[in-house]
Amino acid sequence: MGRKMLHVMLPVEEVDVSAVKYKPQHLQAPHLTGYGFLIFTWLMEAPVLGSLIARFLKKQNGLTKILRNTVIPERPMFKPEYPPQEPEPGVVFLGDDRHPVERVQTALECLPSYDSSREWDHDTSSPFLYWKIRDYAHAYRKDFTTPSIVAEHIISVVEKSNAPFLVSFSADEVRRQASASTQRFGDGKPISILDGIFMAIKDDIDCCPHPTKGATTWFHNIHTVTEDAICVSRLRSCGVIFIGKANMHELGLGTTGNNPNYGTVRNPHSIERYTGGSSSGPAALVASGLISAAVGTDGGGSVRIPSSLCGIVGLKTTYSRTDITGALCDCGTVEVVSPLASTVEDAMLIYAAMAGTSESDRIVFNPSPLCIPKLSTDDNSNILQAIRLGKYTEWFHDVSNSEISNKCEDVVNNLAASFGCEILEIILPEMEEMRTAHLVSIGSESLCGLNAHCEAGKGSLLTLDTRTSLALFRSFSASDYVAAQRLRRRSMHYFLEAFKKVDIIVTPTTGITSPVIAPSSLKLGESDYEVQAYLMQFVIAGNLLGLPAISVPIGHDKGGLPIGLQLIGRPWNEATILRVAAAVEELCSGSRRRPSQFYDILNQARIAS
């Protein structure tokens, strides 16, 4: 038997970046639904045959060569490591230790003046899209309506709609929270601008009194919720009203939002298409106008992908920027809890309330101070003019349809023309290796958290999609995981080198618009790794390297499906990407369309008052 070819990587500092050739993404795996998917899952779970299939798929897609036939000289990086960062210009410090109410008030003062002349009645031909948090706050303070009246309209939609937005909902609990908020307004003592604002929490984050299921049929039987997750507690202290636990791709191990357990959430822009995942429920709830914002988790683009596909804003923070205690992913090295909102302004307010590094993570990561951009200052335009945007053209255009990258490119060029930002070409080597490192990292860490339950017999109760993913993850060895962490260090080097020249890296958020839901997938699920690869094409750098990133809606393709632009920032530079995101939103305000499935909750509540 002949010897296998051995590939020896140069030390990362010796790589000639200018000589790097981009390799377009090409993934080979079967597209499976229905009973064919069931049979394939059985084969993958078979002790001998399953390992042979996994070995074949990994070899066919280059994973074996990267992980086992390559000498990687760098030492492993088991969690993101960053050098100290330069202070961001034009920001206001929030402070990790300040009360969330104080931080939200500071964020509010950083926004442009509120326009109270916004009309109440709008039709679908109007440029108006969504009511903002400040619109709800204005309506409450002017006695146009109350949180209790708004609650009744939300409850009516949830109870009458067939849409599987939520996996846990209690009308009585919503009424109780709304009544307390209404009383505070009646007494003239609202807690903050977020008092009476309705939100949903993804079903992998603890939120009392609801169970946490991870959208499985059984996880709540072994996981007892006794208190809110930290992020939920911070939002609740500001007066936020939680309507329940939002649907998701089971255990977050998928990017479409397909879930046979509770129903697959449909895209409000086209109900025959996916929302994206895994934060499918949060994205659909916000996009449909039912609530102002939601909280999701992002371990592989799970906030940004559905935000892009549903035409809303999705912010992924720097790893450890927000305490994730109380989320099922709180032991991973790639996941964060983050907000989804209809506008950048609302995402910023929610971020100000829920952010804050845990005490232990402050010691380990030494984060830059928590801050937000002061958008109300006259210096904002000057700061934007100094922003340098990095674009890796070959990566940027590696999409399923050039309409996506062309529209994103037009917006980037318009950003430069309108605000004076500079566009610089960059090169980011070893993209295939980065994708492999992320897959092994998130896969191994997810399996570690679930393995004991699977061994206890719970594995057979999971969906086919989750079971096939776990079967693949079991084929990764300890040495594969360490190799992935060596690759993480190499990727971190390349991105930090790029950030010496630019402030933000721009890409499309996804390489494909919302995929069609196959009818045969509704009962047993679906596995389509080619679609998943396109959905994750641009997002995984933010997860593997822990970088902040935001998806901003910029318009639609010819079929009316939303397209998102992604801004990736330096470590801890949420303020910078929020500033540029607000500028992008301003440029694209006339390009967004209201979805076909839309609930004009605040206007209805005003009429009912």
N, C-alpha and C positions, 0 to 999 in steps of 0.2 A: 504494500500500500504506500503510495507516494506521500511525501511530506506536503503539508498545507503551506501556501504562500503566507509569509509573515509581513505585515505592514508596520513600519516603524515611523511614528510621528516625530517631526522635529519639535524641539522645545518651542512653546508658543511664542516666545520672544524672538525666535529666529525665523518665523514664517514670513515669507515675502507676500504681504497682503496684496500688493499690486498685481501679482501673477496669479491670483486665485481665479479659478473658473467656476461660475455658478452652475450647479446641477439642478435642473428643474425637478420638482417633486414628482415621484412616480411610485404609487403604492399598488401592490398586487394582492388582492384578497377577494374572496367570493362575496357577492351581494346576496343576502339570504333573508327570506321571510317565510311565514307559514310553516308547514310541516317539514319542508326541506331544512329550515332553520332548526327545528326540533331535533331532527336526525343528526345534523352537524354538531349540535350541542352535546348530544349523547356520545358522539365519537370523540369530541374534544375532552370529555370528562373520563373516557376510558383510560385506564392506567398506562397501557403500552401504546395503543393506537393514538391516543391524545398527544402523547409526548412526541410521537413521530410527525403528526400534523403540525404541531407547534414548531418543531425543529425545521420542517420544510418551509413554513411561512416566514420564519425569521431569516432563514438563509436566502429565500427568494427576494426578500426586501432589504437585504444588506445588514441586518442587525447582527448576525453572527460574525461577519467580518469586522464590524466596528467594535463589538464587545469582547470578542474572544480571539481574533486573529490580528490584533493590533496592539503594539506597544505604545502606551500613553505615558509620557515621562512625568506629567504633572502629578502632584499629590492631590488627594481627594478634597473636595469642598462639600461638606455634608449639609451646610446651610449657607445662604448667601452671605458673602463677606464684601464689605465696601470700604474704600479709603474715605477719610473725611471729605465732605463736600463743601464747596464754596457757598456762601449765603445767597439766597435768591433775592433779586431786586424787587422793590415795590410790594413787599408783603407785610402782613400783620400777624404777629405771633399769637397763637391760641393758648398754648400751655397745656401739657399733658395732665397736669394736676388740677387744673381749674374745673369747676363744676360745668357740666355740659350746657346748662342754661346760660352761663356767662360766655362760653365759647360761641354759642349760637347767636347771642346778641352782638358779639364782636363781628361775626361773619355777616350779620345783617347790615351792619354799618359799613361794610366793605362793598356792598352792592350799589349799583346805580340807583338813583331815586325811583321810587315806585310810582307808576303811572296809574292813578286811580280812575282814569277816564275810560278804561277798557269797558266796552259795551257788554251787556249781559246776553243778548240774543245774537247768535251766530248761526249761519247755515254752512253747509259743507263747501260752498264756493268761496267762503271768506278765508283770508290768510290766517285767521285765528285757528289755533290747534288745541292747546291744552290750557286749563286753568292752572296757575302756579300756586305754590304754597302761600305766597303773599296775597294772592287773590282770595283764597279761603280765609286768611287772617283778616283781610279787609272786610269781607262779607260778615264775619262774626262780630267784628268791632263796630260795624255800622248797623247792626241788627237786621241785615238783609235776610239772614237765616241763622240757624244754630247747628252745632254738631249733632244734636239729637235728630233734627230733621234730615240732615245729610245722611246720618246713619240709617234711617228708614229707607231711603232710596237705594243705598248700597245693599242692605239686607234684601230688599225686594229683587234686585238684579241677581244676587247670589242664589236666592231660593227659587226663582222662576227660570233662570237660565240653565240650559243643559251643559254649559261649558264647565269642564272640570278644573276650574281655577284653583280651588282649595281642597286640601285633603283633611283639614280639620277646621270646623266653623261652628260658632255658637252665637245665634242672634241675641240671646240674653246677655252674653258677655260683651258684645259690641254695644248694646244699649246701655249697659252699666257704665262702661267707660265714657260713652258719649254724654250720658246724663251728668256725670261728674264734671266733664269739661264744660257743658252748657251752664252748670251751676257756677263754675268759676267765672265765666264770661258775665253771667247775671250779677255776680258780686263785684264785677270790675277788676278781677284778679287773675287774668290768664297767666299761665306760668311762663310762656315764651311764644315766639312766633310759630312754633310747632304745636302749640296747644290746639287740639281739635283736628289735627291733620291725620288722615287715615292712611295706614301702611299695612303691608303684609310681610311676613317673615318666611323665608324658604324653609322647607320641612327638614332641614338638617341643622337647624339652629334652635336652641331651647327658648320657648316663650310660654310662660305660664298663662292659663291653666291647660294649654294644649299639649298633647303627647308629641314626641318627636319620633317619627317613623322613618325618615329618610326615604319616604314614598315607597317603602316596602310594606308587606302585609303583616310583619311580625316584630320589627325592631323595637317598637314601643313596649313590647312585653318583657324585654330585657333591659330597657333603658328607662329609668324613672326620672321624670322632670320635676325637680324640687324648687328650682329657682330660674330666673331669666338668665340667658347668656349675657355677658358683660355689655355687648353692643345694644341688646334689647333694653337692658336696665337703664343705660344712658339715654336712649331715646324716650323711654317711658317717663323718666324724670323730667323731660321737657314737655310732657303733656300729649305725646303721640298716642293715638288710638290704634290698636292692632286688631285687624279684622279676622286673623287666623293664620294658619300655616299653608303656604302656597305649594302647589304641585311641583314636581321636578322629575328629571330623569333619575331612575332608581339609584340611590346612593351616590348620585353625581357621576356615575361611570358611563357617561354618554353625552353627545353634543347636540342631539336633535330634540330632546324632550319627549320622545316616545315612552309611554308608560302604560302597559296593559293592566296594571293593578288598579289605577284610579281613572284611567282615561287619558288620552293624549291631548294636551292643550293645543288649540289651534291658533295660528297666526292671525291677529285681528285684521291684518291687511289682506289676507287671503286664507279663508278657513280650510282650504284644501292643502295647506302647506304647514310645515313645522314652524314653531316659534324659535327653535334652537334651544340648546341646553348647556348645562343642566338646569339653570335657573329659568325654566320655561314658564312656570306659573307667575313668578314675580314680573317677568317681562310682559306677559300678556295682560296682566292686571293693570300695569301702568300704561301700556300702549293703548288699551281700550278706554282709558279715561276713568276707570272705576276708582282708582286711588292715585295719589300724587307721587308716591315713591314706594320702594320696597327694599328689603335687604336680601342679598344673595351671597353665595360663596363662589369663589373663582380659583380653581385649581388647574384648569386647562382651558381658560377662556370662558368659563361657565357663567360669568356676568356679561362679558363683552360680546360674546357670540349672539345670545338671544337679544341683547340690546340692539345690535346691528341689524339683525333680521327683522326686528319689530319696530325699528325706527325711533328708538329712544336713546337716552344717554346711559352708559354704563361705566362706572369708575372702578378700576382695580388699583388698590393702594400698594405702596411698598410693603414687602413682606415684614410683618410684625409691627407695622404702623398702627394697626388697630388690634387690641386684645381680642383673641378669638376663643377665649375660655367660654365653654358652653356650646360650641359648635362641634359637630361630629368629626370635623377635620382638624381639631386643635392639636394633633400630634404630628401633622405632616410638615413638609419643608417647602411646599409649593403653593399652599392654599391661603387665601385671605377671606375675610368677610367684607363686603363692599356694597355701596348703594346703587340702585337703578332708579332713574327719575326721568320725567318727561323733558326736563330742561337742565342745562348746566347749572343755572342758579339754584335749582332745587337740590341737585346732587351736592353742591357745595354746602348748603345748609345742613343736609343730613350728615355729610362727612364731618362737619364741624362738631356735631353732637356726638357721633359714635366713635370718632377716632381717639387714639390715646394708647401708647405702647404700655404693655404690662411692666411691672417693676423688674421682673427677672429679665425680660427681653431688653430693657434699657441697659442693663449691665453687659449683656452679650453683644448687642448690635450698636450701641452708642448712636442712636438716631439723631439726625439733625432736628432742630426745634420744629414742633408742629406749627404750621402757618398756612395762611391762605392769601390769594392775591387781592390787593386793594383795587377793585375794578372801578371804584367811584372817583379815583384820583385823575388829575389832568396828565399825570406822568404815564398813564397806562399805554397811550399810543407810542410814547418814546421807548418804553420797555419792549413793546411788541416789535418795534422797528429793529431792535438789537438782537432779536431771536434768530438763531441759526437752525434751519431745518435740514436734517440729514435724510437722504433718500438713496436707497440701494436699488437702482433702477431694475435690474434683472429680477430681483426678489419681488419688488413692487408689482411687476407685471406678470408674475407667475400665478395667474388666476384662471378659473374655468371659462370666463367670458371677459373679453377685453373691455366691455362696457363698464365693468366695475372699476378696473384700474384707471381707465381713461377719465371717468367722472371724478375719481379721487385725485388724479393728477391735475385736473382743471381747478379743483378747489385749492390745492396746494399752490398752484401758480397764482390764483386769485388772491390767496392769503399774502403772497409776496408782493403782488402788485398793489393791493389795497393798504397794507400795513407796513410794507417795507422789509418784511422778513427776508433773510437770505437763504437760498436753497443750495446745499452743497451735496455733491455725490460722495457716498461712502461705500465701503466694501465690508461685508461681514462674513468671514470664512466659516466653513464647516457647519452649514445649516442642517445638513442631514444628520451629522453627529449630535447637534443640539436637540433635534427632534427625538432621536433615539434615547438620549440621556433623560429627557423629560418623560418619555413613555415608561422607561424602567423605574424612574424615581416615583412617579405618582402611582404606577402599577404595584410596585413592591410595597409602598407605604399603605396603600389601600388594602392590599391582601393581608398585611400584618394586622391591621385593625379588625379584619373580618374572619381570619383563618380559624380562630377558636370556635366561633359561632357556626362556621361551615362544617367543622369537624364534629360539632354537636348535632348535626343534622339539619341546620337551618338553610344550608346552601341550596337544597332542592326547592326551597320556597321562593327563591329569587327568580327574576325574569331571565329568559334565555340570553338576552343581551348581556346582562350582568354575569351570568354563569360562564359564557364563552370568554368574556374579558378576564375573569378570575382564572380560568383554565390557562389562558395565555400567560398571565402574570406568574402562575406557579412554575412556569418553565424558566423563569429568570433565577439565576443562582446568586449567591452572596458575592461572588467575584464580578458578576454582571453589574450588581448594584454599585460596587466600589468603582468599577470602570466608568459607570455613568457619572459618578461624582468627580472623577478626574476630568471627564469631558465638560462637566459644569464649570470647572475652573478655567478651562480653555475658552469656553464661550464667554464667560464673564470678562476675561482679558480683552477679547475682541470688542465687546460692547463698550467697555470702559475706555478703550483706546478711541473708539468712535466718538464718545462723549467728550473727549478732549478737544474735538473740532466742532461739535454741534451740541445744541441744547436739547433737541427733540428729534427722535427718529419717526418719520411718517410712513404709514403703510395703509392699505385697505384693512378693515377689521377682519373680514373674511374673504376667502377666495371664491365664494359662491354665494348667490342670494338664496332665499328660503327654499329648501327642497320640498318636492311634492310628497305628501304622505301616501304611501302605498296602502290601499284598502286591506291587503293581506297582512299588513303589519300591526293592525289595531288589536288583534286578539293575542298574538304570540310575540310581537315585537319585530325588530328589524336589525340587521347588521350590514352596514355599508361603510367599510373602512375608507373607500375612495372619497365619499362625501365627507366623512369625518376628517380626513386629511385636509381637504379644502377648507372646511370650517375652522380648523386649527392652524392653518398655514402661517398666520402672522401673530398669533396670540401667545404661543408657548414661551417665547423669550421672557415675557413679563412674569411668567410663573416659575420657570426653572431658575431665572436669575433674580427673581423677587422685585423686578422693576415696576414703578408705577406706570399705568397706561389707562387711557380713556377712549371709549368709542363714542363718536359724535355723528348723529344722522346728517347726511348731506344731500339727500334726495332719493330718487327712485330709478330703477331701470325701466326699459320700455314696457315691461309687463306690470309696472306699478309696485314692484317689490323694493323695500328700503335697502339702501346702501349706507354703510358706516365707514368713516375715516378714523383710523387709530393713531393716537399720539403716544409714543413711548418716551418716558422721561428718565433723567438721571435718578439714582437712588435718592429717596426722600423728597424729590422735587414735585410733589403733587400740586403745589401752587402754580408752578410754571405751566404744567399741562392744563390745569383748569383755566388759566388766563388765555392760553391759545385756543382752548376748546370754546370759550365764550366768544372769541373772535370768529372762529369757524361757524358757530351757531348763528351769529349775526349775519355773516355772508350768505348763509344757506337758508335763512328764515323763509324766503319765498319759494323754496324748492321742496319743502316737506308737505305731505298731504295727510289729512285726517284719515285713519283707517276705516274700512267699511263697517267693522264692528266697533261702535263707539258709544259710550254712555256719557251724556252731558250732565253729570251729577250736580255740579254746583248751580247751574242754571235752573235745573228742575227743582232743586231745593229752594232756590230764591222764589220761584213761581208759587211753590207750595206754602211759603211762609205767610 
